Amino acid sequence: MNNPARTDQFLVTKEHRRFVEFCEACRRYRYIGLCYGASGVGKTLSSRVYAHWDQVAYLHSLHYNDLPAAPEILAYRTVLYTAPVNATSQRVEREVRELQSRFNYLLADMAFILSDAKSARPFATVPNQMELLIVDEADRLKTAGLEQMRDLYDRGQVGLVFIGMPGLEKRLARYPQLYSRVGFVHHFKPLSTEEMHFVLEHKWQQLDLTIDLSDFTDAEAVAAIIRITGGNFRLLQRLFGQIERVMQINDLRYVTTEVVEAARELLVIGPA
């Protein structure tokens, strides 16, 4: 299947596994969950991977007759919604309902394709398959939008996860009717030093290099990257894009502290 997913090279970290366990608990027990963390730590990427949303979005873009056989999606039960800026409660409800409907029809279409049926699709309506709704950028929701989400949750019998910046949990605590339904809270933390070493090992491999922490050059470069990024996954991705660029321009075969610092100067990231 020619799926242009952006998460093919995703590395499973301990923080991602904790996020998956959190989402699974919200889905299983039909609770509301709050996930908060600093910008760039990987909340959105983890949610897309958990929901298989790049694959789902790609299949949504295809006409029914062009859908490939993808039996794995029959087990998917999560819909990902990104709250828009300045959204009205009516828009929030409409967009979530549309996403849910498209998701349900996609799964029904796939089940029909895999059944080897030759006739046209016989269904006018399909059963709901969504068991968890993840709302990214939940900080954008105003009071009316939050109330709309609570109403959707109460009527839909599904789990609900809000994802946002630190402080989201304190803000939602001011809405007792919503907050009383919260079952789980998850703080999405930056990568630990051990996880950074794991990720950097793969980054070195992408450059056709082998990392050796007993080599002073590698160890010094790794220490500089950890210091600059502070475990921020998005910043790490941006920094390595520039590291690769600096190495290509200068025809270099080693990641050194000088390369890392040169790459850092090309980014607007504040003081190290």
Buried (B, 14 or more C-beta within 10 A) or exposed (E): EEEEBEBEEBBEBEBBEBBBEBBBBBBEEBBBBBBBBBEBBBBBBBBBBBBBBBBBBBBEEEEEEEBEEBEEBEEBBBBBBBBBEEBEBEBBBEBBEEBBBBBBBBBBBBBBBEEEEEEEEEEEEBEBBBBBBBBBBBBBBBEEBBBBBBEBBEEBEBBBBBBBBEEBBEBBEEEEEBBEBBBBBBBBBBBEEEBBBBBBBEBBEEBEBEBEEEEEEBBBBBBBBBEBBBBBBBBBBBBBEBBBEBBEEEEBEEBBBBBBBBBBEBEEBEEE
